[in-house]
Amino acid sequence: MIDALILISQRHIVITLAIVGALLVTAGSLVAKPRGRNMPEPVEDDARGVLARRLTTIGYVVTMTSIALFIVAGFVSDLRP
């Protein structure tokens, strides 16, 4: 179990997850329709809105996973050979 935590909390994995998460959140905001001040909220969800929310949610999950692994890496740093 500890070996698996040491394996998945390596520095390059944590950094890669953080970057991928940030890119997914950014893509989600770019896919969303830009709304001006005078534009009304859409009544129904369109495909773009659903895709934007999914990308953003997945991006936040990936980023939170990166943060959790960063914390784990701090705890297991003394256990590494």
VENTA-V799697 format. One record per residue. N is the residue number from 1. SS is DSSP state (2 for helix, 1 for strand, 0 for the rest). PSI is psi in whole degrees, -180 to 180 (NA if undefined). Layout:
N	SS	PSI
N	SS	PSI
//
This chain:
1	0	-48
2	2	-37
3	2	-39
4	2	-41
5	2	-40
6	2	-39
7	2	-47
8	2	-10
9	0	25
10	0	153
11	2	-46
12	2	-30
13	2	-44
14	2	-44
15	2	-42
16	2	-44
17	2	-40
18	2	-43
19	2	-44
20	2	-42
21	2	-44
22	2	-39
23	2	-38
24	2	-42
25	2	-41
26	2	-43
27	2	-39
28	2	-40
29	2	-29
30	2	-31
31	2	-32
32	0	145
33	0	133
34	0	133
35	0	129
36	0	-179
37	0	-37
38	0	5
39	0	132
40	0	158
41	0	142
42	0	143
43	0	-44
44	0	154
45	0	131
46	0	174
47	2	-36
48	2	-41
49	2	-41
50	2	-45
51	2	-42
52	2	-45
53	2	-40
54	2	-44
55	2	-43
56	2	-44
57	2	-46
58	2	-40
59	2	-42
60	2	-38
61	2	-44
62	2	-41
63	2	-43
64	2	-35
65	2	-41
66	2	-42
67	2	-43
68	2	-42
69	2	-32
70	2	-41
71	2	-43
72	2	-41
73	2	-36
74	2	-37
75	2	-36
76	2	4
77	2	-30
78	2	-18
79	2	-11
80	0	143
81	0	NA
//
